[in-house]
Amino acid sequence: MPLIGENRVLVARGLTEIGRTRIPGIDALLAASRVTPGDVDTEKIMFRVAPRINASGRMGHAKDAIELFTTAGPARAEEIVDMLGELNDRRRKDERAIFDQALAQLRGLGVESKPRGIVLHDEQWNLGIVGIVCSKLVDLHACPVVLITRNKEIYKGSGRSVRGIELHRVLESCSAHLIGYGGHAMAAGVQVAGVDEI
């Protein structure tokens, strides 16, 4: 979200208060992220702190982050933060692997010039990570990207777009072939019964 209006106010207040919460989980998380309360800024939160929190939902379960911020005492907070660090390391490795596999698929399809859009699929990709990889591919190819993986009996995916192409409207135009979809102009999720439907 852009840091304007009320978002800017909330973030500014949060940065001021983050070192004074007396919440063991926040203290442990900042320490593990090498962020001191007196030297915290949005860049450090974005690149050091937030990825560890997000890793709980992408690679594990979000309940761990909730426990970290609500009920964990100092010893338990250290355990959770260590686990989040390990999950984040795994997330980085998996993200790189999916990105490399997606690039290999594109090469195999003979995609060299600027494509108008990219839709790729692999049953082994982690659903919690494909959105991040979509963003990297959008940056690289400057076109909308949807990556799909299998989730039990349904294929689910995530997409990212570029300015001027509303991803939600694109999905709406092919909704007859989809089980479900949702999102907005720049990001969306999608469900299909099978990759033959794509």
Phi, psi and chi 1 to 4 in degrees:
 res  aa     phi    psi   chi1   chi2   chi3   chi4
   1 MET       -  142.7  -61.8  -64.2  -67.9      -
   2 PRO   -68.7  142.2   23.3  -32.5      -      -
   3 LEU   -85.3   70.0  -71.3 -179.3      -      -
   4 ILE  -132.5  161.0   56.7  175.6      -      -
   5 GLY    58.9 -135.2      -      -      -      -
   6 GLU   -66.7  -29.4   63.6 -177.6    7.9      -
   7 ASN   -59.3  -43.6  -71.2  -18.3      -      -
   8 ARG   -62.8  -40.6 -172.3  177.4 -177.6   85.9
   9 VAL   -64.7  -45.8  173.0      -      -      -
  10 LEU   -63.2  -43.0  -69.6  171.0      -      -
  11 VAL   -66.5  -43.7  169.9      -      -      -
  12 ALA   -59.8  -42.9      -      -      -      -
  13 ARG   -64.6  -42.2 -108.2  -31.7 -101.4  -73.2
  14 GLY   -62.8  -42.1      -      -      -      -
  15 LEU   -63.8  -34.4  -68.6  175.4      -      -
  16 THR   -69.5  -38.0  -59.1      -      -      -
  17 GLU   -92.7  -14.0  -62.3  -64.6  -32.8      -
  18 ILE   -59.8  -30.6 -164.1  167.1      -      -
  19 GLY   -87.1    0.0      -      -      -      -
  20 ARG  -118.7   16.4  -57.8 -161.6  -68.5 -115.6
  21 THR   -77.1  -26.5   64.3      -      -      -
  22 ARG    60.6   25.0  -64.0 -176.5 -178.5  176.4
  23 ILE   -94.3  116.2  -63.6  172.9      -      -
  24 PRO   -54.7  -36.9  -24.9   33.7      -      -
  25 GLY   -64.5  -40.0      -      -      -      -
  26 ILE   -68.5  -42.3  -70.0  180.0      -      -
  27 ASP   -61.1  -44.6  -66.0  -20.7      -      -
  28 ALA   -66.2  -39.0      -      -      -      -
  29 LEU   -66.6  -42.8 -175.8   61.6      -      -
  30 LEU   -63.6  -42.3  -69.3  176.4      -      -
  31 ALA   -63.2  -44.6      -      -      -      -
  32 ALA   -67.1  -26.5      -      -      -      -
  33 SER   -89.4    2.8  -55.4      -      -      -
  34 ARG    58.5   46.4  -57.7 -179.0  -41.9  -79.7
  35 VAL  -123.5  122.6  175.1      -      -      -
  36 THR   -93.9  140.4   58.0      -      -      -
  37 PRO   -53.3  -33.2  -27.4   35.5      -      -
  38 GLY   -80.0   -7.2      -      -      -      -
  39 ASP  -128.0   30.2 -170.0   35.0      -      -
  40 VAL   -89.7  140.2   63.4      -      -      -
  41 ASP  -146.1  176.8   56.5   30.8      -      -
  42 THR   -63.9  -34.2   54.2      -      -      -
  43 GLU   -66.0  -42.1 -173.1  172.0  -33.5      -
  44 LYS   -65.7  -39.9  -70.4 -176.0  177.0   73.4
  45 ILE   -62.8  -45.7  -64.4  -66.5      -      -
  46 MET   -65.1  -42.3 -175.2 -176.4  -53.7      -
  47 PHE  -101.8  -17.3  -66.8  106.6      -      -
  48 ARG  -113.2  -44.0  -63.6 -172.1 -164.9  176.9
  49 VAL   -89.0  -53.8  178.8      -      -      -
  50 ALA   -57.8  -40.8      -      -      -      -
  51 PRO   -59.4  -33.0  -27.8   37.0      -      -
  52 ARG   -67.8  -41.0  -67.7  169.4 -174.4  -96.4
  53 ILE   -65.4  -47.2  -59.5  168.8      -      -
  54 ASN   -62.8  -30.5  -69.2  -21.0      -      -
  55 ALA   -61.1  -28.1      -      -      -      -
  56 SER   -62.6  -39.7   66.4      -      -      -
  57 GLY   -81.8  -33.5      -      -      -      -
  58 ARG   -76.0  -37.3  -64.5 -175.9 -169.4  -77.9
  59 MET  -115.2  -18.3  -53.8  -64.1  -67.2      -
  60 GLY  -133.2 -116.8      -      -      -      -
  61 HIS  -141.0  135.9 -160.9  -69.1      -      -
  62 ALA   -63.0  -17.3      -      -      -      -
  63 LYS   -61.2  -27.6   67.0  178.9  175.9   58.0
  64 ASP   -66.8  -41.5  -63.4  -47.9      -      -
  65 ALA   -66.9  -37.3      -      -      -      -
  66 ILE   -63.4  -45.3  -66.6  169.9      -      -
  67 GLU   -60.6  -41.5 -179.6 -175.1   -3.2      -
  68 LEU   -55.7  -41.7  179.8   67.6      -      -
  69 PHE   -91.2   -7.7  -65.5  135.2      -      -
  70 THR  -118.0  -54.9   55.6      -      -      -
  71 THR  -118.6  -12.0   61.3      -      -      -
  72 ALA   -67.8  130.7      -      -      -      -
  73 GLY   -80.7  178.9      -      -      -      -
  74 PRO   -54.8  -45.8  -27.9   35.9      -      -
  75 ALA   -66.5  -46.1      -      -      -      -
  76 ARG   -66.0  -36.0  176.8   60.4 -179.9  150.9
  77 ALA   -60.7  -41.8      -      -      -      -
  78 GLU   -61.8  -41.7  -66.6  -73.0  -13.5      -
  79 GLU   -61.4  -47.3  -70.0  176.9    8.7      -
  80 ILE   -65.1  -43.3  -64.7  173.2      -      -
  81 VAL   -62.5  -40.3  165.9      -      -      -
  82 ASP   -61.1  -43.3  -72.7  -14.6      -      -
  83 MET   -64.4  -41.3  179.4 -172.5   62.8      -
  84 LEU   -63.8  -36.6  -66.1 -176.1      -      -
  85 GLY   -62.4  -42.4      -      -      -      -
  86 GLU   -65.8  -42.0  -67.8  171.5    6.2      -
  87 LEU   -63.1  -39.3  -71.2  176.2      -      -
  88 ASN   -67.8  -36.7 -166.3   43.2      -      -
  89 ASP   -62.6  -43.7  -71.2  -18.3      -      -
  90 ARG   -63.8  -39.8 -106.7 -178.2   48.0 -146.3
  91 ARG   -59.8  -43.5 -172.5  -91.7  -51.0  163.2
  92 ARG   -61.7  -43.4  -81.6 -163.3  -66.5 -102.3
  93 LYS   -64.9  -45.3  -69.8  177.0 -176.2  175.3
  94 ASP   -65.3  -38.4  -72.1   -1.4      -      -
  95 GLU   -61.9  -43.8 -179.9 -174.5  -41.6      -
  96 ARG   -64.1  -41.3 -177.6   72.8 -138.6 -179.4
  97 ALA   -63.6  -45.2      -      -      -      -
  98 ILE   -64.3  -41.6  -66.3  171.6      -      -
  99 PHE   -60.3  -45.8 -178.6   71.0      -      -
 100 ASP   -64.0  -40.3  -70.3  -17.4      -      -
 101 GLN   -66.0  -38.8  -69.2  161.2   11.7      -
 102 ALA   -64.5  -42.8      -      -      -      -
 103 LEU   -62.4  -38.9  -68.9 -180.0      -      -
 104 ALA   -64.8  -39.5      -      -      -      -
 105 GLN   -62.0  -43.1  -77.6 -167.1   32.3      -
 106 LEU   -62.6  -42.1  -71.7  172.8      -      -
 107 ARG   -62.5  -40.9  -74.5 -166.8  -61.2  -88.9
 108 GLY   -64.3  -28.7      -      -      -      -
 109 LEU   -85.9   -2.6  -66.5  168.2      -      -
 110 GLY    75.6   25.0      -      -      -      -
 111 VAL   -80.7  107.3  175.7      -      -      -
 112 GLU  -119.3  -49.9  -65.1  179.9    2.7      -
 113 SER   -76.5  173.3   60.4      -      -      -
 114 LYS   -64.5  115.8 -180.0 -177.2  173.9 -177.2
 115 PRO   -77.8  157.6   26.9  -30.4      -      -
 116 ARG   -82.0  -22.7  -64.8 -179.1   64.1 -170.7
 117 GLY  -170.9  158.2      -      -      -      -
 118 ILE  -131.0  128.0  -65.3  170.8      -      -
 119 VAL  -130.6  118.1  179.1      -      -      -
 120 LEU  -129.1  161.2  -59.8  172.9      -      -
 121 HIS  -148.4  145.5  132.2  -91.9      -      -
 122 ASP  -154.3  130.0 -172.8  -63.7      -      -
 123 GLU   -69.8  -17.2  -63.5 -161.8    2.6      -
 124 GLN   -94.7   -6.6  -57.9  -55.0  -47.2      -
 125 TRP   -67.4  145.4  -72.6  -15.8      -      -
 126 ASN   -80.0  120.6 -176.5  -36.8      -      -
 127 LEU   -59.8  -30.8 -177.1   61.9      -      -
 128 GLY   -73.7  -10.7      -      -      -      -
 129 ILE  -112.8  -22.4  -62.1  175.8      -      -
 130 VAL   -59.8  -29.4  -67.9      -      -      -
 131 GLY   -64.2  -39.0      -      -      -      -
 132 ILE   -63.3  -42.9  -56.4  172.5      -      -
 133 VAL   -66.9  -36.7  179.5      -      -      -
 134 CYS   -54.2  -46.7  -78.9      -      -      -
 135 SER   -60.4  -40.3  -64.8      -      -      -
 136 LYS   -65.7  -39.6  -70.3  179.8  177.0  -68.3
 137 LEU   -70.7  -34.9  -68.6  170.1      -      -
 138 VAL   -62.1  -44.6  166.9      -      -      -
 139 ASP   -60.2  -36.6  -69.7  -17.8      -      -
 140 LEU   -77.7  -40.5 -174.4   63.9      -      -
 141 HIS  -109.8   -7.4  -70.5  -75.4      -      -
 142 ALA    54.4   44.2      -      -      -      -
 143 CYS  -149.6  163.9   69.7      -      -      -
 144 PRO   -63.2  144.8  -21.5   32.9      -      -
 145 VAL  -134.3  134.3  177.1      -      -      -
 146 VAL  -127.4  127.0  176.5      -      -      -
 147 LEU  -115.7  132.5  -61.5 -177.8      -      -
 148 ILE  -123.6  141.5  -65.0  172.7      -      -
 149 THR  -137.9  168.5 -173.8      -      -      -
 150 ARG   -89.4  137.0 -173.3  166.6 -172.9  159.0
 151 ASN  -131.3   93.6 -172.5  -87.8      -      -
 152 LYS    60.9 -120.0  -62.8 -178.5 -179.8  177.5
 153 GLU   -92.7   -1.8  -62.1  -54.7  -47.0      -
 154 ILE  -117.4  147.9  -63.8  174.6      -      -
 155 TYR   -96.4  125.9  -71.4   81.8      -      -
 156 LYS  -121.7  151.0  -68.7 -175.0  177.0 -178.2
 157 GLY  -150.3  176.0      -      -      -      -
 158 SER  -134.3  146.6 -172.8      -      -      -
 159 GLY  -135.1  153.6      -      -      -      -
 160 ARG  -133.8  152.7  -60.0  -67.9 -176.3  -88.8
 161 SER  -129.8 -173.5 -166.1      -      -      -
 162 VAL  -120.3  161.6  -66.6      -      -      -
 163 ARG   -59.1  135.3  -70.6 -170.3 -177.7  -80.5
 164 GLY    98.1  -13.8      -      -      -      -
 165 ILE  -124.7  107.9  -58.8  177.6      -      -
 166 GLU   -82.2  107.3  -64.5 -172.4   18.7      -
 167 LEU   -60.3  -39.4 -170.3   54.4      -      -
 168 HIS   -60.5  -39.9 -171.1  -89.9      -      -
 169 ARG   -70.7  -34.4  -68.3 -174.4   67.3 -179.9
 170 VAL   -61.9  -46.1  171.1      -      -      -
 171 LEU   -65.9  -37.1  -65.7  174.5      -      -
 172 GLU   -60.2  -36.3 -175.3  177.4   27.4      -
 173 SER   -69.3  -20.4   70.6      -      -      -
 174 CYS  -118.1   27.6   54.6      -      -      -
 175 SER   -63.1  -22.6   60.6      -      -      -
 176 ALA   -63.2  -21.1      -      -      -      -
 177 HIS  -102.1    4.1  -55.2  -74.7      -      -
 178 LEU  -115.6  147.6  -55.0  175.1      -      -
 179 ILE   -76.8  -38.7  -66.9  176.0      -      -
 180 GLY  -168.7  161.9      -      -      -      -
 181 TYR  -162.4  160.2   64.7   94.3      -      -
 182 GLY  -170.1  159.9      -      -      -      -
 183 GLY   144.2 -147.4      -      -      -      -
 184 HIS  -146.5 -163.7   51.6   83.6      -      -
 185 ALA   -61.0  -37.0      -      -      -      -
 186 MET  -103.4  -15.7  -60.3  -61.3  -73.4      -
 187 ALA  -150.9  144.8      -      -      -      -
 188 ALA  -157.3  161.8      -      -      -      -
 189 GLY  -116.2  154.8      -      -      -      -
 190 VAL  -144.4  149.7   63.0      -      -      -
 191 GLN  -131.8  133.6  -64.0 -179.8   25.1      -
 192 VAL  -133.1  154.3  -66.6      -      -      -
 193 ALA   -69.8  -33.3      -      -      -      -
 194 GLY  -164.4  161.1      -      -      -      -
 195 VAL   -69.0  -17.8  -69.4      -      -      -
 196 ASP   -66.5  -19.4  -67.3  -23.5      -      -
 197 GLU   -78.7  -17.8  -58.9  -68.4  -33.0      -
 198 ILE   -69.7      -  -58.2  169.5      -      -
